[in-house]
């Protein structure tokens, strides 16, 4: 499995040990006249790790986000596992700065990363 965010390959150990991985399809916002679901927006991923090392945290904040609160990727490939556990590529997304519950010793604990507007 090769996870990429904006053509930047995620460290393999980090990609393989997430605590929770919640990939959500576009939200259903209405029904059309025939009763079919109408969706809006892109896919969304909320990914949580029990711990991230300083270098893994730095990879997210410095390499992926370039120190910003968020970063929009367009015309680049983001490859994630979808809700079927199959690799899926997207050409556009917004990555939000991760949040953590605590920093103890050499680890960030209960880290959550959100990637949204996946198209």
Residue pairs with C-beta under 8 A, 6 or more apart in sequence:
1 15
1 16
1 81
1 87
2 9
2 15
2 79
2 87
3 9
3 10
3 15
3 79
3 80
3 81
4 10
4 77
4 78
4 79
5 64
5 73
5 78
5 93
5 95
5 115
6 64
6 71
6 73
6 76
6 77
6 78
6 93
6 95
7 73
7 76
7 77
7 78
8 63
8 64
10 59
11 56
11 59
14 49
14 52
14 56
14 59
17 49
18 47
18 48
18 49
19 48
19 49
19 50
20 46
20 47
20 48
21 45
21 47
21 48
21 81
22 45
22 46
22 47
23 43
23 44
23 45
23 80
23 81
23 82
23 83
24 43
24 44
24 45
24 46
24 83
25 39
25 43
25 83
26 39
26 40
26 41
26 42
26 43
27 39
27 40
27 41
28 37
28 38
28 39
29 38
29 39
29 40
30 37
30 38
31 37
31 38
32 38
41 116
41 117
42 90
42 92
42 93
42 116
42 117
42 118
42 119
43 82
43 90
43 116
43 118
43 119
44 114
44 115
44 116
44 117
44 118
45 80
45 113
45 114
45 115
45 116
45 118
46 112
46 113
46 114
47 112
47 113
47 114
47 115
48 110
48 111
48 112
48 113
49 56
49 110
49 111
50 109
50 110
51 107
51 108
51 109
51 111
52 60
52 100
52 107
52 108
52 111
53 106
53 107
53 108
54 106
54 107
54 108
57 98
57 100
57 108
57 111
60 98
60 113
61 67
61 97
61 98
64 71
64 95
65 71
65 95
65 97
68 97
69 96
69 97
70 94
70 95
70 96
70 97
71 94
71 95
72 92
72 93
72 94
73 92
73 93
73 94
73 95
74 91
74 92
75 91
75 92
76 91
77 89
77 90
77 91
78 89
78 90
78 91
78 93
78 115
78 118
79 87
79 88
79 89
79 90
80 87
80 88
80 90
80 115
80 118
81 87
81 88
82 88
90 118
90 119
91 119
92 117
92 118
92 119
93 115
93 116
93 117
93 118
93 119
94 115
94 116
94 117
95 113
95 114
95 115
96 113
96 114
96 115
96 116
98 111
98 112
98 113
98 114
99 111
99 112
100 108
100 109
100 110
100 111
100 112
101 109
101 110
101 111
102 108
102 109
102 110
103 109
